[in-house]
Amino acid sequence: MAALPHSILFLCGMNAVRSPIAEQMARRMLPATTFVASAGVRAGERDPFVDAVLAEEGVSLGERQPRTLADMEDDYFDLIVTLAPEAHHAALELTRSLAVEVEYWPMPDPTDAGGTREHIMAAYRDVRERLKARISRRFLLPEAKTRPIKHVHKRAIII
């Protein structure tokens, strides 16, 4: 297991699906001392299926909207994790003269899924679970890897 970076950027094509899921899962799973952000190579639009699969985990994007690398206030990170081929190429170009580690974690694009809403949700859940497993394998202590991640479901109470 490699040392835990102080700052991690998850990068994908449009910062609409894979990278915001990765950001939220990492924020929940990693220590608060690790700065975690996400961005896209180009501008995208918020995806309601992302909101749905994050809500199942008890997390939310809040008012956050997709952002690009150009939108980032700080572009220095200890580690950039790329989740799509175009993001990997952009990260390698960006870091050509910087001492920044770049890792490629290929993830399927759930927006390619068709069929019923449940079929589409299954594709988004698959990406979420793959990201959680990869974050756990890459960053968490060996003893933490054997413990299941507890799911917290928030319920609204209407009075």
PLY file of the C-alpha trace (Angstrom):
ply
format ascii 1.0
element vertex 159
property float x
property float y
property float z
element edge 158
property int vertex1
property int vertex2
end_header
0.00 0.00 0.00
1.34 3.42 -0.96
1.36 6.34 1.46
-1.82 8.37 1.66
-1.46 11.55 -0.43
-2.31 14.91 1.14
-4.38 15.93 -1.91
-6.16 13.89 -4.58
-7.87 15.03 -7.77
-10.26 12.65 -9.52
-10.43 13.55 -13.21
-12.81 12.32 -15.90
-14.30 13.62 -19.14
-17.01 16.02 -17.93
-17.02 15.81 -14.11
-20.62 14.69 -14.31
-20.56 11.00 -13.31
-17.40 9.06 -12.44
-15.23 11.75 -10.85
-17.95 13.28 -8.61
-18.86 9.80 -7.37
-15.18 9.08 -6.68
-14.79 12.43 -4.90
-17.75 11.84 -2.60
-16.79 8.24 -1.81
-13.19 9.27 -1.07
-14.34 12.14 1.15
-16.43 9.69 3.14
-13.80 6.93 3.31
-10.54 8.86 3.78
-9.38 11.00 6.71
-10.59 14.61 6.71
-6.94 15.68 6.48
-6.84 14.43 2.88
-8.01 17.12 0.44
-10.18 15.56 -2.27
-11.55 17.26 -5.38
-12.79 16.34 -8.84
-12.91 17.96 -12.25
-13.48 17.20 -15.91
-11.49 17.81 -19.05
-14.48 19.70 -20.48
-17.73 21.09 -19.12
-20.58 18.69 -18.42
-24.05 18.78 -16.88
-25.13 17.37 -13.55
-26.51 13.83 -13.83
-29.58 12.97 -11.71
-28.59 9.29 -11.60
-25.41 10.32 -9.77
-27.55 12.08 -7.17
-29.64 8.91 -6.79
-26.71 6.49 -6.28
-25.01 8.88 -3.87
-28.25 9.26 -1.89
-28.28 5.47 -1.44
-24.94 5.92 0.36
-26.19 8.81 2.50
-24.09 11.44 0.69
-24.96 14.30 -1.61
-23.35 16.67 -4.07
-25.40 19.48 -2.55
-25.39 22.47 -4.87
-22.11 21.43 -6.51
-22.05 21.60 -10.31
-19.57 19.96 -12.71
-16.32 21.88 -13.11
-13.34 21.74 -15.43
-9.63 21.81 -14.72
-9.68 25.49 -15.71
-12.27 26.15 -12.97
-9.99 24.79 -10.25
-8.50 27.43 -7.93
-5.53 25.22 -7.11
-4.13 22.91 -9.74
-1.45 21.23 -7.64
-2.28 17.82 -6.24
-0.09 15.04 -4.88
-2.07 12.52 -6.94
-4.34 12.79 -9.96
-6.53 9.73 -10.50
-7.88 9.59 -14.04
-11.04 7.63 -14.74
-11.33 7.92 -18.54
-8.79 7.80 -21.40
-9.18 11.47 -22.39
-8.71 12.50 -18.75
-5.55 10.41 -18.52
-4.06 12.06 -21.60
-4.97 15.52 -20.26
-3.41 14.75 -16.86
-0.18 13.52 -18.43
0.00 16.70 -20.51
-0.79 18.89 -17.49
1.83 17.24 -15.29
4.59 16.95 -17.90
6.80 19.39 -15.98
5.37 18.80 -12.50
6.23 16.23 -9.83
2.69 14.88 -9.60
1.77 11.21 -9.57
-0.89 10.18 -12.11
-2.79 6.90 -11.83
-5.23 5.56 -14.40
-8.24 3.71 -12.98
-10.33 2.82 -16.04
-14.03 2.89 -15.19
-16.98 2.04 -17.40
-19.22 4.90 -18.48
-22.68 4.19 -17.02
-24.28 6.75 -19.33
-23.92 4.10 -22.04
-26.45 1.90 -20.20
-29.92 1.59 -21.65
-33.15 -0.11 -20.76
-35.30 0.47 -17.72
-34.52 2.91 -14.94
-33.43 -0.06 -12.82
-30.98 -1.22 -15.52
-29.51 2.28 -15.69
-29.31 2.53 -11.88
-27.54 -0.84 -11.80
-24.84 0.54 -14.14
-24.34 3.61 -11.91
-24.26 1.44 -8.77
-21.63 -0.76 -10.41
-19.38 2.26 -10.99
-19.94 3.47 -7.41
-19.04 0.05 -5.98
-15.97 -0.28 -8.22
-14.77 3.15 -7.08
-15.33 2.32 -3.40
-13.39 -0.92 -3.79
-10.55 0.78 -5.64
-10.32 3.61 -3.08
-10.26 1.04 -0.29
-7.55 -1.09 -1.96
-5.39 1.92 -2.81
-5.63 4.08 0.30
-6.95 2.25 3.35
-4.98 0.25 5.90
-5.00 -3.55 5.47
-7.26 -4.07 8.50
-9.75 -1.55 7.09
-9.89 -3.48 3.82
-11.40 -6.51 5.51
-14.19 -4.60 7.22
-17.30 -3.93 5.15
-18.29 -0.33 4.63
-21.45 0.34 6.58
-24.30 1.87 4.68
-26.09 4.71 6.40
-29.55 5.46 5.14
-31.12 8.71 6.19
-34.90 8.79 6.46
-37.01 11.87 6.48
-39.57 12.14 9.25
-42.57 14.27 8.42
-44.46 15.64 11.39
0 1
1 2
2 3
3 4
4 5
5 6
6 7
7 8
8 9
9 10
10 11
11 12
12 13
13 14
14 15
15 16
16 17
17 18
18 19
19 20
20 21
21 22
22 23
23 24
24 25
25 26
26 27
27 28
28 29
29 30
30 31
31 32
32 33
33 34
34 35
35 36
36 37
37 38
38 39
39 40
40 41
41 42
42 43
43 44
44 45
45 46
46 47
47 48
48 49
49 50
50 51
51 52
52 53
53 54
54 55
55 56
56 57
57 58
58 59
59 60
60 61
61 62
62 63
63 64
64 65
65 66
66 67
67 68
68 69
69 70
70 71
71 72
72 73
73 74
74 75
75 76
76 77
77 78
78 79
79 80
80 81
81 82
82 83
83 84
84 85
85 86
86 87
87 88
88 89
89 90
90 91
91 92
92 93
93 94
94 95
95 96
96 97
97 98
98 99
99 100
100 101
101 102
102 103
103 104
104 105
105 106
106 107
107 108
108 109
109 110
110 111
111 112
112 113
113 114
114 115
115 116
116 117
117 118
118 119
119 120
120 121
121 122
122 123
123 124
124 125
125 126
126 127
127 128
128 129
129 130
130 131
131 132
132 133
133 134
134 135
135 136
136 137
137 138
138 139
139 140
140 141
141 142
142 143
143 144
144 145
145 146
146 147
147 148
148 149
149 150
150 151
151 152
152 153
153 154
154 155
155 156
156 157
157 158
